[in-house]
Amino acid sequence: MMARAAGGAEVEWLPMSRLLACFWLVSLAASAQYRRGVNISGAEFGMNTLPGLLGREYTFNSEGTFRYFSEKKLGLMRVPLQWERLQPVPGGPLDSDYLSNVKRDVAWAKAHGGEVILDIHNFARYSFTGKASQSEIIDNPSSDGSVKLTTAHLADLWVRLSNEFKFEPAVYAYDLMNEPHDMGRGNWKSISQAALSAIRGNQDDKLVLIPGDSWSSGNRWMTTHGPTGWIQDPSNNFAYEAHQYFDRDESGTYAQTYDAELRSNTDLANVGRTRISHFIDWCAANNVRGIVDEYGIPAGDDRWAAVLENFFTSLDAAGMDGAYWAAGEWWGTYALSVQPTANFTVDRPQMATLLAHAPGGYLTALSSASVSVARGTGGSFVSLYGSGFAESPAQADSVVYPTELGGVSVEVRDSGGATAQAGLLYVSANQINLRLPALLGAGRAKLTVSRNGAPVASGSIAVSANAPSIFTVNSAGYGLAAAQVIRIKADGTQTYEPVVQLDADQNLVPLQVDFGPVTDRLFLALYGTGIRGNAATVRVGGVDVVAAYAGPQGQYPGLDQVNAELPRSLVGSGVVNVTLLAAGVAANTVTIALK
């Protein structure tokens, strides 16, 4: 294939095809569109005995629970976590043991086709005494007048979690905080904005859930928050989060029988639909995304099932994600539990209604070069993750990307309503690699996957004028860059050298770049997508270099190349970080090794 030389001219370079083969063929875990799932509780138990002992005060559920709900097509799994266990000192490191159990949950969800919402289940509080009932509220003075828990502490927590999970596609979303309430001097709107901004500052585009104040009540959403939203997100990948229960005080305790509730509300069958309508209408009026990830009914009286059914009718019509409260192996006889019994062989009564509203086809769309970037540009490469896309894998055999491959096609409808077919590079049951149509209006574009003419999945991606991301040799968006070095000798001749090599086990590992004689000039050639020829700066080992070229690679439509000269001040630097800024927007950080 052709690469572009230091000044932009095309030169022959064959190894590029090997470095990018991972993009053409890799298949990752499935993700979702309007999702349905459950809360998988246990890790947050024992809130008044902190940190407590694993297996006595709290638990992490077994793989069987993740398998069961994934097989039921309820694979959106909100996992409540206890802040004090996850981060024993605010602002300090994460607890390695607790974190390893969280990662195991994510791995189990991923293995069975599910996705995880990481939920900090602390109500905007943190206990320094070991009892949640004696907690400090974010940005509120303690009894001694000092402020022990701040917005900065929550932001720090989420940056640390982002460092662990931003490249993990099985983590569907970050749930900033469960049910903030009674915030005193704390301003939840500014707190949540700061936490989201910290995540974005960490080059993480993952979906962020913004819970509401006043226990995140959907019914009280408008009166609590006013008529307009408050989040500003450069990635436009957030959702406001509401909870809704159907008993008289909306607590989810269901302290009264159905008959007692009915005496207070003769339209009890529609109470869920009525309450959640305030949140749904608010989201529609503000043109923002919403999710309802706590709701539940008690078993034992079938009339509650009709309440849940009517609630789901509204949630389905709004296309909102939803997660039932709750599942988990320690719930025992808890009336709202949908944890199966008899070794996962007997469903709970509520399951019939949940299954009747399990989602249809779904997908998640991410930049093909970095799984942490949830946006693209017209003409850039995007990868879709989901399930049931294609009957068998198929790969395009030319750079004129077909709009149908293996019976699969993808329609793209931009924010202005214009539609076009995407060019397809690779399709399989769980992944599609495509090139977005060149002319797309800015905003959120809808993608619809069809197989043999019938729609099977849909989702969306944010489209912007600039969405740079860089390919890596592991296809995960971090680590060694899929790059090369262009060496220009004193006589003007050029050679093209790799920055990776195969070790004895046939793994790609760093190959140290040798600067050579002082008369040699070295240019680093990075390969990515979404750069669109914008003015680019490359930061190598902390040194900023203006790119000599940033634009189309030349042979593969959608593939971009950036050439930047390596300054000799970097001799002997070893492994260094490389970050591209295109028109001021940072791409994912990658690495190279310098001798």
Disulfide bonds with the S-S distance in Angstrom:
none
